[in-house]
Amino acid sequence: MANASAADAGSAAADFAGGRGRAGADAVDSGLDTRGGEAATGARRRGAAGGDEQQGAAGGGPGGHLGAGVRNGRNAEPGNAAAPARIDSRPAPTRVRPRSGRGGREEGVGFGGGFADLIDRAPSPRLKAAAGLLAVGAVALTGGAILPVSPDAGPGYLSWPLLALLALVPAGVANAAAYSGRHGLAAGLTVGLAALAPGRLLLDFQFFAQASKTIRPELFLPDRLLDRSAVGAGFWLLVVGHVVTIVAGVVAARVVREVNEVAGDDGGHRRWRLVVPLLAVVSAVGLLMAPVVSDNPYLPAYSAFEGPGVALAGYVIATGALLLAVVLGCAAAADGVVRGTLGGVAAATFALALPPLVGGLAISGLHLAFGPVMAVVAMLIVLFLAPRTTPQQARAERTDLAGEARVPSLTLWRGVTALAALLTAVAAAVGALAPQLDARLATQSPARWWLLAAAILVVLPAPFLFKYKAARGLVAVLWAGVVLAGTAVLSTALTASAATGLGGGLGGAITYRLGAGAVFTAIALGLAGLTGLAAVVTGVVERDDEGTEGPRARVLLPVAAAAVLAIAAFGTPVFSAPDYATPGLWSDFDTPSWGLLTAVLVVLGALALSVRSRPGAAAAALAGAALLLALHVSQLFFVDLPGRSPALGSWLGLAAVVATATAGATAAAGAKTPAGVRSHTA
């Protein structure tokens, strides 16, 4: 047995010296460079030479970590008295998941393969491609800023130097980081920039759809009334730049995943993790607001919700991607990826908000608006917070060499969800009670009490998130109620805008603006989406902590019936009123229809997941779906329209509530039944 152990030690040392064995991966995993690896090899050889063959193979001493022999499956046979000395209390690292055919053997990654790309100064081919594509996209965006986007109008001020800086500087930083060994920073920066590129692409497509309705004074400021206008070479360069940036982000996302797998530290001591998503919400709301205040009759000035459909889709996609990228970036394992992602998102936000902000100051007839200022200031604070680490985190980065990849703590995500739900409820309540148009008119929405009821529903489970898992399931569904009622409230201001010419119509004769109610309702919609996202992530963390084993809820039949009834309920009007066309999913599609679409998708998602969930989680999700359906039916009582009467949708909604509640009760009964009884009765 001693000879076998000595042979194992020699095999382990040979594997490490060649950089091909799992011991080499362990040295890299511990943060050592090649010289450190050689020193570790020497220690192991000295341990073997000193007669302690077992410990020499295992790690050079009693405190050594698990050696290559053990990790390659060559452990001591049962009965070997020296075997316990080769067992280490530190768990084997699970961060690196090597694959065959990537420069290392199937059982271990060598220094000449893909793993070395993550620690050497030279970037991997994938990161090189992403950085190069990002540079090409930045050059194309710069060309689009220099050349005209339309032959019918030019920029309102000398904007191309600013636009060139906003495009080239982030790409230059990403390339410099890639070739200086900061691969996580480079990949995160590329992904952050690419996250907002689809939304920016749609915003630029508004030039192709109808340039006269764009609010882009840095690129297009007409001096006459224009119905349609052609596009120039600058437009096509902008399109190419955004598409190439998206491709760069897709390529860099693979690098981000690999860097996170190697890092294995969740950055749990980042004190700013609760603050940054809230700042992202502030920035997103700022982007949705009017970019400038305009006295120019040829340049309309309105918020995203008042603008054309293509631009609205671009703003919604850009802000949604902003929130998602920030949340995922904060949850990244590698600190460089976190900083890079937040930096990329901030740079893309600056590219959207800074040009109109400067235009409001530099162009006659335009004035500074509050929205871009909100977006820029919030992202400046994010850039200030992103590099901040606590002493505990810094020590962990230096000494925690064997931690497994972990998700952020469950308590933290429950706190984020509770805080987001509270802020959503506050914003929705203010939006419901404040005037939708300016104070002189004091216009109220007939659906304001419905929005107030939705605000109460979403905040009620928040105090119980830390104690009861069912509260998280309720919040994961009820956030859609704020969107359902909020779009109906916001429709009042948007309808008034179209009818009275808000923002430049009727020759500018009417100059009143959106009131605090409309602004806070729009904020509540964004916060509601963040609440839903936080609740979903919290559920993922819960399942990661508890596992997915266990029986599933047997609710297929009532869930199927509830799904059919829910589609019918949301697709038909709940009430009818004289001279009022109720917005729906199949006809009269309007602003409230987006709320209906969101609600029906959330309900269907909850119903689908309940079939595959454990009974307790299924009961919570079904209870939330039943409450959301009940909220939909309750508009019959909360919406203040004269002469309203129940319609087919109210009865279908009640039937859907009954079917969903029945499914929830069935799941709850299954949760209370002992596992042994269930298996016996099965």
C-alpha positions, 0 to 999 in steps of 0.5 A: 500500500505504501508503494501504491501511495508513493506511486500516486504521489509521483503521478500527482507531482508529474501531472502538476508539473506538466500543467495538465492534472487536476492539481494544476487546476487546484493551484489556479483555483487558489489564485496562484500563478505559475510560479506559485504552482511550482512552489506548491509542487515543490512542497508536495515533493518535499512532503513525499521525500520526508517520508510522509508519502500519504500527506505528500500526495494529498497536499504536503502537510496536515493542513494541505488541501485535497491532492491530485491523487484523491481528486482523480479518483486514486484514493487510498483503498479501504483499510489503509491506515494512512487514508484519513490523513489524505482527507481534507475538511475543505470541500473540493472546489466546484466552480470550474466545470471543465469540458473535454476538447477545450485545451484540457483533459476531460478530468482536468483543465490544463494551463494551455486550454480555455481556463488559462484564457481567464487568468492570463493577460491575453484574452481568450478568442471569444473575448477578443471577438467580443471586444473587436465587435464592440469596437466596430459597433462604436465606430459605426455609431460614430459614423452615424452621428457624423453623417445625416440621418435624414436629408430633410433635417440636420442636428440642432447643435454640434452633437457628433463630438459628444456622440462619438465620445459616448460610443468610443470611450466605453468600447475603448475601456472594454478593449483596454480591460480585455488586453490587460487581464481584466477579463470580467470587467471587459466582458461585463462592460460589453454585456451591459452596453449590449443590453440596451442596444435592442431598445436603442435600435428601435428608437432609431427605427423611428426615423424610418417609420416617421422622423417627424415624430422623433424627439432626437434634437441631437440628430434631427431638428426640423425647421418646417412641418414634415409628414414623411422624410427619407433616411440618410447614410447616418441612419444605416450606420446607426442600425449597423452599430446597434446590431454589431453591439448586440452580437458582441454582447451575445459573445461576451455573455459566454465569457461572463458565464465562464468568469462567474464559474471560476470566481465562485464568490457571490460578493455577499458583502456588497453593501450597495446591492440594495441601493443600485436596483432602486437607482436603476428604477429612477433612471428608467423612469427618467428615460420614460419621461419627456427628454426636453421641454419644447416651445418649437412648433416643429419638434414635439415634446412628450413622454414615451407613453405619449409618443409613437408606437415604435419609439414607445416599444424602444423605450420600454425594451431599453428600460426593461433591459436596464432593470434586468441587466442591473439586477443580474449584474449585482447578482454576478459572482465575479466582482469584475463582472459586476462593475463592468455590467453596471458600467456598461449599463451606465454608459448606454444610459448616458448615450440615451439621456445626455444628448437631449439634456445638452440639447435642452441647454444649447438649442433655442426654443428647447429647455431642460427636462427633468427626465434626463437629469434623473437618468444621468444623476442616478447612473452617476451614483451607480458608477460611484457605488460600483467600485465600493467594497467592504473590508470583509469582501476585500479579505474574502477576495484574497483568502476565500480560495475554495468557496463554492459558487453561491447565489445571493442570500435569501434574506437579502432577496426577500428584503429587496422584494419587500422594499420594491413592493412597498415602493410600488404601493406608495407610488401607485397610491400617489398616482391614484389620488393625485391629479392626472393632468396639471393642477389647474384642471385637477383631472382625476381618473375614473379608475383611481380607486381600482389602482388604490385597491391594487396598491393595497393588495401588493403591499399586504404580503410584504411584511410577511416575506421574511417568515412565510414563503407563501407571501413571496408567491402572492407578491410574484403574482399580485404585482401585475394588479398594479399594471392592470389598474395602472394602465387604466388610470394612465389612459386618462392622461394619454387620452386627454393628450390625444384629444386636446393636443397636449405637447404641441397639437392645435398650434400649441394653444393648450399648454398644460402638462401631465399631472403628478398622478400620471407621473407617479402611476408611470413610476408605479408601473416600473416599480411593479415590474421590478417587484415581480422580478425580485419575487421571481429571483427570490423563488429561485433562491428558495428552490436552490436552498431547499432543493426541488425534491418532493411531491408535486401538487395534483391540480391539473384538472382545476388548473386547466379549467381555470386557464381557459376561464382566465383567458376568456375573462381577460378577453371580454369586457367586465362591464359596459357603459353608455358611450364608452368603448371598453378596451380589450385584447381582441378589439379596441386595443388601447393603453389598458389592453397592455395591462390586460395582456400582462395580467393574463400572462402572469395568471397563466404563468402561475397556473402552469408553474403550479402543476410542477410545484410542490403543494405549498408553493402551488397553493400560494401561486394559485391564491395570488392568481385568484386574487388577481382575477378577483381584482380584475372583476372588481373594476365593476365596482371601483371604476366610476363610470355612470350607467355601468352594468355587468358584462360577460367578462364579470361572470367569466371572471367569477368562474375563473376565481372559483376554479383557481381557488378550488385548485389552490385549496386542493394544493393546500390540502396536499401540502398538509397531507403527510408524505407517507399518506400520499405515497400510500394512497397513490 
